[in-house]
Amino acid sequence: MLDSTVVHESVRGQGLQRSFHELREKRAKEKGCHYLYSTVHPENLASVNNLEAAGFTLQFTRLMYGGKLRHCYVKRLIG
């Protein structure tokens, strides 16, 4: 599960979120994980775009985390 990635506003736009996703994916593959999961607020377009560019697909949208709307994404790593 990609728990969270926070990029300070002073360094946004430098591809750090994508780099962090790549590192996590590499480690997940090394550990034999089959899937990666991530949630994101539907209006967080930068994160939505980064997830989709990394090959994640939207599975559903629902209220989570105490009533906050979230898109739920998955990426298959193996098989």
Buried (B, 14 or more C-beta within 10 A) or exposed (E): EBEEBEBEEEEEEEEBBBEBBEEBBEEBEEEEBEEBEBBBBEEEEEBBEBBEEBBBEBEEBEEEEEEEEBBBBBBEEEE
